[in-house]
């Protein structure tokens, strides 16, 4: 009985947190194709969609990474078939061993040696050709 309650709680957590993440990534619940959302193993879900994932044009990949860190959901991108991507979603906790936890975006950047408060372009000297675009000297 206790195992069934734990399993049900894990499924509810996967559905709730993964659903919020997908809504955020795809621009609202009305843009998520819910028949493609499936509860998988205990505490995991998958979502298959047609399209691509990029960091800039339509920035789905960027939104996915930021939302994953905001909601503490591990996201794995795998082949979902021709022209399809499958997202494997596993809600995690903020603390604990590697297989249980998921860092915030700031924690992940810090571990990579990046300073999230400073953009690469802003660190360039004022006379660098791209500095004018971010507030440096203009010609």
N, C-alpha and C positions, 0 to 999 in steps of 0.2 A: 504494500500500500504506500509506504513512504517513497519507494523507488518511483512509483507511478506519479506521485505528486511532484517529485523532483524533475522527472522527465517532462511533465506538463509545464512546469515553471520554466524550464530551459527552452521548450518550444515557444512559449509565449514571449520570452525575452528575445529569442531569435526573430520572431515575427515582428515584434514591436520595433526593436532597434534597427533591424535590417530594413524594415518598411520605411522608417523615418529617413534613413540614409538614402534609399532609392528615391524617395520623394524630393529630397534636397538636391540630389545629383541631376535628376531629370526634369526639374522645374515644377514640381508639384505632383500630388497623388494622381491627378487626372492625366498625367503624361506617362505613368508607369503602366505597363501592360501586365496586369495582375495575374492573368492565366499563366504567364511565364515565370511567376514567383512560386517557388516550391520549398516547403520545409523538408529538409533532408535528414541527416543523422541528428541525434540529440544536440540541440543548441546551434544548429547550422541551417543555412538556407542557401538557395541558388536562384539566380535570375539570369535568363538568357534573353539577349536582345539583338536585333539586326542593326548593324551599323559599325561604326568605328569609335575609337577612343583616342583623343589627341590632347596635347597640353595647351594648344592655343586656339585653333579653329574649332569653334563650338566648345572648347575646353572641358570636355567630359572627363578626361583623365585627371586634370587638375582638380575639378570639383569632387571627383571620386576620392582622390588622395586626401584632400582637406576634410571632407565629410567623414572618411574612415577614421581619421585621427580625432575629429571632434566627437564622434559617437562611440569611440573605442570598439570599432568593428574591424577585424582582420579581413582584408579583401584579397582574394586570389583571382587573377584573370586567366581563364583557360579557353581553349577552343570549344565553341558551342555548336559547330557545324559550319557549312558553307556560309560565309558572310555574317556569321554570328559569333558573338562573344558571350561567354558564360562567366558570371561573377559568383564566386563561392564566398559566402558571407558567414563569418564566425564572430559573434559578439564576445568581447573580452572584458577583463577587469582592468583597472588602472594600476594595480599593484600585484606583485606575485612573480613566480618564475616565468621564463620566456614563453612557455606554451599556454600560459593563462592570461598574461597581461598584454596591454596595448598602450603605447605612450601617446601623450598629446603631441601635436605638431611641433611645439616648441621643444619638448623633450627629445623628439626624434632628430630635429635639426641640431640641437646641442650635442647629441651623441655622435653626429656626423662631423662635428667641428664647425658648423655654420652658425652665424649670428643672425637669427630671424629678423632682428630689428634693422639690419642694414642690407640694402640691395647691392649687388655686385657693381652695378653702374655707378652708384653713389660713392664707391671706394676708389674710383679712378681719379687721377689728378685733374685739376680744373682745365688744363690745356689739352686733355685727351679729346679726340674728335666726337665722341659720343656724350661727353659731359654736358654740353649745352641742352641736350634733350631731357636731362634730369636736374636742371637748375644750375649748371656751371656757367662759364663764360660764353657769351654769344658773340659771333663775328659781326 
